[in-house]
Amino acid sequence: MKDATKQALPPCPYCREPLDSGHLYCGRCGRDPSAPRRPCPKCGRVTPTAERACWNCGAAFKSDMRWKVALIVGLFLLSFVLSIVLALVKVLFS
């Protein structure tokens, strides 16, 4: 009976092992099957989004964080400068 239940459950998207019901992580590879994932551009194997390289072939993923960090810093500096300008305008014209 246990084998029939195990085959009815979906497989792990990373190692293709049938998942145990009620567990949050795969019993074979230890990964979270509900975590966001992306296909490797080199081998096509599914890898967690948070990983920097493919677990199957080792191909490095390009990070898109560089432009995001620069954008966040730029917006922070812009808001800081605008707050100073508005404070000066308020003091000068009050």
C-alpha positions as CSV (number, residue, x, y, z in Angstrom):
1,M,0.0,0.0,0.0
2,K,2.8,2.4,0.8
3,D,4.3,1.9,-2.7
4,A,1.0,2.9,-4.4
5,T,0.8,6.1,-2.3
6,K,4.4,6.9,-2.9
7,Q,4.0,6.7,-6.7
8,A,0.9,8.8,-6.7
9,L,2.8,11.8,-5.1
10,P,4.6,14.2,-7.4
11,P,8.4,13.7,-7.8
12,C,11.0,16.2,-6.5
13,P,11.7,18.7,-9.3
14,Y,15.4,18.5,-8.6
15,C,16.2,14.8,-8.2
16,R,13.0,13.2,-9.5
17,E,12.6,11.1,-6.3
18,P,8.9,10.6,-5.2
19,L,8.2,13.0,-2.4
20,D,7.0,11.7,1.0
21,S,3.6,13.2,2.1
22,G,3.8,15.7,4.9
23,H,7.5,16.5,4.5
24,L,8.6,20.0,3.5
25,Y,12.0,18.8,2.1
26,C,12.9,16.0,-0.3
27,G,14.2,12.9,1.6
28,R,16.9,12.2,-1.0
29,C,18.4,15.6,-1.9
30,G,17.1,17.7,1.0
31,R,15.8,20.6,-1.2
32,D,12.6,22.4,-0.8
33,P,10.4,21.4,-3.7
34,S,8.2,24.5,-3.4
35,A,11.2,26.9,-3.6
36,P,11.4,29.1,-6.7
37,R,13.5,27.5,-9.3
38,R,14.9,28.1,-12.8
39,P,16.3,25.9,-15.6
40,C,20.0,25.8,-16.2
41,P,20.9,27.3,-19.6
42,K,23.6,24.8,-20.1
43,C,22.1,21.4,-19.1
44,G,18.4,22.3,-18.6
45,R,18.3,20.8,-15.1
46,V,16.1,22.7,-12.6
47,T,18.1,24.6,-9.9
48,P,16.9,26.7,-7.0
49,T,16.7,30.4,-7.9
50,A,19.0,31.3,-4.9
51,E,21.9,29.2,-6.1
52,R,24.8,30.9,-8.0
53,A,25.6,27.8,-10.0
54,C,23.9,24.7,-11.4
55,W,24.1,21.7,-9.0
56,N,24.2,19.3,-11.9
57,C,26.8,20.8,-14.3
58,G,28.4,23.6,-12.3
59,A,27.5,26.4,-14.9
60,A,27.4,29.8,-13.2
61,F,24.3,31.9,-13.4
62,K,24.6,35.5,-14.3
63,S,23.5,37.7,-11.4
64,D,20.9,40.5,-12.0
65,M,21.5,42.0,-8.6
66,R,24.2,44.5,-9.7
67,W,21.7,46.8,-11.5
68,K,19.2,46.4,-8.6
69,V,21.8,47.5,-6.0
70,A,22.8,50.5,-8.1
71,L,19.2,51.5,-8.6
72,I,18.4,51.2,-4.9
73,V,21.4,53.3,-3.9
74,G,20.6,55.9,-6.6
75,L,17.0,56.2,-5.4
76,F,18.1,56.6,-1.8
77,L,20.6,59.3,-2.8
78,L,18.0,61.1,-4.9
79,S,15.5,61.1,-2.0
80,F,18.1,62.3,0.4
81,V,19.0,65.2,-1.9
82,L,15.4,66.1,-2.5
83,S,14.7,66.1,1.2
84,I,17.6,68.5,1.8
85,V,16.4,70.8,-1.0
86,L,12.8,70.8,0.3
87,A,14.1,71.6,3.8
88,L,16.2,74.5,2.5
89,V,13.3,75.8,0.5
90,K,11.0,75.7,3.5
91,V,13.6,77.5,5.7
92,L,14.4,80.2,3.1
93,F,10.7,81.0,2.2
94,S,9.2,80.8,5.6
